[in-house]
């Protein structure tokens, strides 16, 4: 400790501050750039300002091609500020998880909460609410039943959330049309305008499961132009792409839900 003298009357102590070593984050997501399907040319899927990726394909994303020195420095400053913020402030976000019955919604909640997968899941009756903490973010997650009698509840629980997660059984081709119709019917509600949507095609580990391109086409996601929308193919059983799904969700903790 050092003292600065101000005349003969008093002295102010000056404390040596500790030096922080800033973490450098890297991700295998950016290791192998692969260009996406032309459907991602839509600004809904490729917006450098609204989303950190220029397409929605997992494991084949790459930084925006327009990146320059100024934007790199701006991104670095933002990361530093976010890191300092994470030391002292906690963030909360609210999500609603919907989709047809047996698509794997409750299984997904258990996997991201505890990392545990179970074949013997009981379908949700009505709704469940669970709080999950990941780093400095606390996720309040509403898991809404997918049976026909509960679908009228979806819109009510989707109001004011940070993001809507829509689960699809990518291996059940017979239910894809019904799932598509329910999604578009839900997003037509004016109270839900502008809320980001993450479509998850679950059960990618099963034969004949649709990949991202197949889901985008069969679910007609390119027709959704009034909000940010993203699509990942996941496997709750094998925990495939669960990590990048969590990254997307945590990024949207800053969207500011207002239930």
N, C-alpha and C positions, 0 to 999 in steps of 0.2 A: 504494500500500500504506500502511495506517495502523497505528501502534503504540499498543497500550493499555498504560499503565504501571501496574504493581502494586508500589508502594513503590519504594525506591531500588535494588532488587536486579536485577529483570529486566523485560523487556517482551515482550508477545505480539503477533506480527504479525497483522493482520486483512486478509484478501485480499478485494478486491471481486469478487463472483461475476458472471459474465456473465448477461445477461438473455436467456432463451429466448423466442422467438416461437413460440407453439403453432400448428400448422397447423389450418386449418378444412377439414373434408372435406365435400364436397357430392356428390350423385349424381343423375343424370337419372332414376334409377329411381323417385324419389319425386315427380317433376314432375307427373304426371297420374294422380291416384287413379282407379282403376277397380275396382268391386266384383267379387269373384270369384264363381265358381259356388257354389251352395249346398253342394256336396260339401265345401267348405273350412270349413263350419261345425263340422266335427269337430275336437275338440281336438288331434288328431294333426297337422292342417294349420295350425291357428290357435292357437298358444300364445305369448302375449306373453312368458312367462318363458323358454321354451326356444328361441325363434327370433326374430330381429329383425324378421321380416315376419309379417303376419297372414294371408298366403296364399302359395301357392307359384308364382303366375304371374309370369314375368319381365316386366319393363317395366310392371307394373301393381300394384306393391306400394306400401303406404303405411304410415306409422307406426301403432302401436296406438292405437285411438280413446280408450282410457282414460288416455292420457298426461297427467300434470299437472306442475305446477312442480317438485314434489319429485322425481319420476322423471326429469324432464329434467335437473335438477341432478346426480342420481345418475349418469345416463348420461354427462354431461359429465365428471364426476370420473373415471369408468371410462375414458373416451377419453384423458384426460390421463395417467392411470396407465399405460395400454397404450402410449402414445407414449413415455413415459420408459422403460418396460420394453424397447421395441423398440430403444432406443439402446444398451443394454448386454447384453441377453440374446437369444439365438437360440432359436427354437422348432422342434421337429421333429414331424412327424406321419406316420402310416403309413396308406395307403389300398390297397384292393384293387379292381381294375377287372375286372368280369366281364360276360358277356352272350354271346349266340349269335355264331357266326362271321359275319364280314362286316358286323357292325353298326357298325364304325368305332372300335373300342377303341384299337388301336395308332395310328391316325390322330389320335385325340384326344390321346394322350400326346405325339405329335410337335408338335401345334399348341400345346399349353400350354407345352411345353418350349422350342420354338424359333420358334413362329409360322409354321412352314412346313407347307403342305398338299401332299400327293402323291397322285395317282390310283393309282399303282403300288405299293400296299402288299402285302406278303406276309403271309398269316395267321400269327398267332403259334402256334408249335409248343411245347406245354408251357407255359412261362411266361417272362416277362422282368421284370427289376427295374430301375427307373431312379430316380435321385435328381434332383429338380428344386427349385431355389431361387427363391422368390418373396418379395422383401423380406427380412424376418427369419425367414421360415418355410422350412424344408427339408422337402420332401415326398418320402417314400420310397413309390414307387408300384409295386405288383405288377400286371402285365398278364397275365391268365391266358387261355389259349386257349379258344375257344368251341365247338370241335368236340365231338361227343358223347363221344368217348373221354377228353376232358380235364375234363368237367363234374364228375366225382367229386372232382376236386382243389379245386374252388371253396371248399368249406366249410373245408378245412384252411388255405387262405391268407387266409380272411376272419376267422379267430379273432383277437381282441384288437386289431383295427385301430381307428383313429379313426372311419372311415366306410367304407361299401361303396358303390361307384359301379356302377350297373347300366345298361349301354348297350343301347338298343333301336333297331333300324332302323325309324323311324317311317313309312317309305315302303313297307316290305315287309309288306303286310297278311296275306300267307299265313303268315308266321312269328310273328305276334303271339301266337297262342294258345300255341305252344310256348315262346315267351319268357316269357309270363305263368306258365305251369306251372313252368318252371325257377326263376323268381324266388321263387314261393311255396314251392316245395320247399326251396330254399336257406334261406329265412327261418324255416322250421319247425324248423331245427336248434337244439336248446337251447343249444349253445355260442355261438350268435350272438345270443342274446337281448339286446335293448336297443341294439344297434349302429345308429347312424343310417344311413339309406339315401338316396342321391340317384339318382333314375331320370332318365336323359337320353334323350330322343327325338331321335336324330341324323337328319340328312339332311332337315331341314325345308325346304331349298331345292328339293326335288323335288316334282313334282305329286302331289297326293293324300296328302301326308304328314300324319299325325295331329298335331293341336295338343295342348296340355297337357290340355284337357278330354277329348279323344278318348283320349289315353294313360291318363289316370286311370281312365276307364271300361273300356277294353279290357284294361288290365293289372290291373283290380280292386284298385287301390291303396287305396281307401277301406276295404277289409276288413282292412288291416294296422293294428292298433291298439296293438301292444306296443312301439312305438319311434317316433322322429321320422322322417318320410319327406317328401321333397320331389321335385318333378318339374319339369324344365325342357325346353323344346323348343330344340334347338341345331342349328347347321350348322357342322361342322368346315371345310367347303369355304369358306364365306363368313365364318367366324368369328363367326357370330351367337350371341349370349348366352354366349360363352365367358367374358366378363368377370365376369358375375354368377355363373357357375358357379365360377370361381376364388374369388370372394368367399365363397361358401358353404363351399367346401373349407377356406379359410384360417380361417374362423370356427370350424370344427370341429377345428382343431389343438389346441384346449384340452380336447377330450373325453377325452384320456388313454388312448390305446391301450396294451395290456399284452400284446403278443405274447410 
